[in-house]
């Protein structure tokens, strides 16, 4: 069964790529063989999606993003303009290290800001928020807000992308959705 997606005439889609219904791929993007893109995704211009990359449904990839082999994104992930994922810790031009690719998983609903760099081998938790320009060098907890170089956690975010303020009982409310959250032992859960 053929998929129903839109690709701009300048986009390059290699044979063997899988693209879900309702996905849009814009100018000068390259989707390589064995990449898997879910339904209702938006792939901005000048995006590279390498072999083996998997994107869930409703993933938004802004302009100039590079997704290298080893990266997976769950549903509803937002990747800001010019953010970059790596896949080798110690790259050298003269040394082939394809067998050393490390994996990075971005959890459901997470957002990665413009120009952020995600060093390979570190996962981004569900609904986490990586600030613009951050350099992620370790795992990011679900709902965590991280900023800076190297990134450091400065707070917690709701599923709607608002900073949470926890009271003395470890409870917080999202100002937009009214959703309730609890912080216990360094872990946030939505009630």
CORZIMO-V712722 format. One record per pair of residues at least 24 apart in sequence whose ideal C-beta (glycine too) atoms are under 10 Angstrom apart, sorted by the first residue. I is the first residue (numbers start at 1). GAP is how many residues later the second one is. If there is no record, write none. Layout:
I & GAP
I & GAP
This chain:
3 & 34
3 & 36
4 & 35
5 & 32
5 & 34
5 & 35
5 & 36
5 & 38
6 & 36
7 & 24
7 & 36
8 & 35
8 & 37
10 & 35
10 & 36
11 & 32
11 & 34
11 & 36
12 & 36
13 & 24
13 & 36
14 & 35
14 & 37
16 & 35
17 & 32
17 & 34
17 & 36
18 & 36
19 & 24
19 & 30
19 & 36
20 & 35
20 & 36
20 & 37
20 & 38
20 & 39
21 & 36
22 & 35
22 & 36
23 & 32
23 & 34
23 & 35
23 & 36
25 & 24
25 & 36
26 & 35
26 & 37
27 & 36
28 & 35
28 & 36
29 & 32
29 & 34
29 & 35
29 & 36
31 & 36
32 & 35
32 & 37
34 & 35
35 & 32
35 & 34
35 & 36
36 & 36
37 & 24
37 & 30
37 & 36
38 & 35
38 & 36
38 & 37
39 & 36
40 & 35
40 & 36
41 & 32
41 & 34
41 & 36
42 & 36
43 & 24
43 & 36
44 & 35
44 & 37
46 & 35
46 & 36
47 & 32
50 & 35
50 & 37
50 & 51
52 & 35
52 & 49
52 & 51
53 & 32
53 & 34
54 & 51
55 & 24
55 & 51
56 & 50
56 & 51
56 & 52
58 & 51
59 & 47
60 & 51
61 & 51
62 & 50
62 & 51
62 & 52
63 & 51
64 & 50
64 & 51
65 & 47
65 & 49
67 & 37
67 & 39
67 & 51
68 & 33
68 & 36
68 & 52
69 & 29
69 & 32
69 & 34
69 & 51
70 & 30
70 & 31
70 & 32
70 & 33
70 & 34
70 & 35
70 & 50
70 & 51
71 & 30
71 & 31
71 & 32
71 & 33
71 & 34
71 & 35
71 & 47
71 & 49
72 & 31
72 & 32
72 & 33
72 & 34
72 & 35
72 & 51
73 & 31
73 & 32
73 & 33
73 & 34
73 & 35
73 & 37
73 & 39
73 & 51
74 & 31
74 & 32
74 & 33
74 & 34
74 & 35
74 & 36
74 & 50
74 & 52
75 & 32
75 & 33
75 & 34
75 & 51
76 & 31
76 & 32
76 & 33
76 & 34
76 & 35
76 & 50
76 & 51
76 & 83
77 & 29
77 & 30
77 & 31
77 & 32
77 & 33
77 & 34
77 & 35
77 & 47
77 & 49
78 & 28
78 & 31
78 & 32
78 & 33
78 & 34
78 & 35
78 & 51
78 & 52
78 & 83
79 & 27
79 & 31
79 & 32
79 & 33
79 & 34
79 & 35
79 & 37
79 & 39
79 & 51
80 & 31
80 & 32
80 & 33
80 & 34
80 & 35
80 & 36
80 & 50
80 & 51
80 & 52
80 & 53
81 & 32
81 & 33
81 & 34
81 & 35
81 & 51
82 & 31
82 & 32
82 & 33
82 & 34
82 & 35
82 & 50
82 & 51
83 & 28
83 & 29
83 & 30
83 & 31
83 & 32
83 & 33
83 & 34
83 & 35
83 & 47
83 & 49
83 & 50
83 & 51
83 & 53
84 & 28
84 & 31
84 & 32
84 & 33
84 & 34
84 & 35
84 & 51
85 & 27
85 & 31
85 & 32
85 & 33
85 & 34
85 & 35
85 & 37
85 & 51
86 & 31
86 & 32
86 & 33
86 & 34
86 & 35
86 & 36
87 & 32
87 & 33
87 & 34
88 & 32
88 & 33
89 & 30
89 & 31
89 & 32
104 & 32
104 & 35
105 & 34
106 & 24
106 & 34
107 & 33
107 & 34
107 & 35
107 & 36
108 & 34
108 & 51
109 & 33
109 & 34
109 & 48
109 & 50
109 & 51
109 & 52
110 & 30
110 & 32
110 & 33
110 & 34
110 & 47
111 & 34
111 & 46
111 & 50
112 & 24
112 & 28
112 & 34
113 & 33
113 & 34
116 & 30
116 & 31
116 & 33
116 & 35
117 & 32
117 & 33
117 & 34
118 & 33
119 & 31
119 & 32
122 & 29
125 & 62
125 & 63
126 & 33
126 & 64
127 & 29
127 & 30
127 & 31
127 & 32
127 & 33
127 & 34
127 & 61
127 & 63
128 & 25
128 & 28
128 & 29
129 & 25
129 & 26
129 & 27
129 & 28
129 & 29
129 & 32
129 & 33
129 & 34
141 & 45
141 & 46
141 & 47
142 & 45
142 & 46
142 & 47
142 & 48
143 & 29
143 & 38
143 & 40
143 & 44
143 & 45
143 & 46
143 & 47
144 & 42
144 & 44
153 & 33
156 & 25
156 & 27
156 & 32
157 & 24
157 & 31
158 & 30
158 & 32
159 & 31
164 & 24
